[in-house]
């Protein structure tokens, strides 16, 4: 074995092992769902995310959900509405608004009920 046959593979290993430059996390104003996604991910990991397509007194339809289809959620008298981490009401929600929904599924009918609807800029709880 000569140095040239050992040197080329060793050099390649060193070059490939060099750490990649760190990627910057930049969020353009107005494009983030709810601020820093790493902070809200744990708090709302069991919630369903979507964009309100239609809303009325009985429920709402969300688009852009995890399922990839429009999903309908019914409201109950005890459904809680939270906007900017403060109590709100259904009247505060608008078509096109991004929301997280805590869902309860009726085992008999399969209907989806919104237990809690969270909207606005959410400050993560630490």
N, C-alpha and C positions, 0 to 999 in steps of 0.2 A: 504494500500500500504506500502510495506516495502522499505528500501533503495536499496536493491538489484534489485528490478524491476524498480525502477526509475534510478538507477545508470548505468545500462548496456545501455539502449537507449540513455541516455545523453552522455555517453562516446563515443558511436558510432557516434552521431551527431558531437561531437567535433573533432573526428578523421577524419570524412569525410569532415568537413568544413575547415580543415587545407589547406592552399594554396599549390598547387603543386610546385615543384621546377621548376624554370625557365629553359626553354630549350635554349641551346646555338645555335646561328646561325653560323654555320661553313660552309664555302664554300671551297671545295677542288679546288686547282688550276687546270684549264683546264676543269672543269665540269660546271661552271656557264655559262649561256647563254650570258648575257650581264652585268656582275658584280652583284651588289646588286639588286635583283628583286624588292624590295620595292621602290627603287628609280626610276626604269624605268617603273614600272607598270602604273603610272598615265600618264607619257609622251607618252607612246605607247599603251594605252588601246584601242584605236580605230584602231590600226594596226593589221594586221594578221601576226602571227608568223609561220615560217616554215623553212625547210632545203632544200636547192637547190638540186633537183634531176637531172635536165637537164637545160641547158641555151644556147641560141643562140641569133642572132641579133634581132629576132622578139619577143622573150619572154622567159619565164622560167616556169618550173614545180616545185612546192614545195611539199614535202612530210612532214609528221608529223604535219599537220595543225590542227586547231581546229575542222575542219569538219571530220577529221579522214581518209580522202581520199586525193589522189594527186590532186592538183589544178593547173590549167594553168593560167598564167598571161601574157598578151600581153604588150609590151613596146610601148610607143608613143614617138614622137620626143621631147616632153616636160617632159618625165619621168626624175626625179631627182635621182641621186645615191649619197648616203652619206656613207662614211666609216670613222670610228673613229671621228664622228662629223665634218668632212670636206668634201667638194665637191669631188666627185670621178666620175668614169665612169663605164659602164657596163663591160668593159674589166677587171676591178678589182675584179669581182665576180667569185667564183669558185664552182664547184660541191661539195656538202657536207658542204658548209658554211651556218651558221645560219643567217637569216635575218628577219626583220620586214618590212611589205609592207603596204603602205597606198593604198587602193584599190578604184577604181571607177568602178561601174557596168553599162554597157550599157543597158538602159532600154528596147530597142527594141530587141537586140540579146541575152542579158544575159551574154555577154563576160565580163571578168574581166580584167581591165587595171591597171597596176601599175603606180600610180602617183608619189610615192616616195619609194625607196628601201634603207633601213638602215642596215648597217652591221658593224662588228668590235666591239670594246669595246666602249660602249656608256657612256659618262659621263652625269649623270642626270642634267637637268637644274633646279635650285632652285629658 
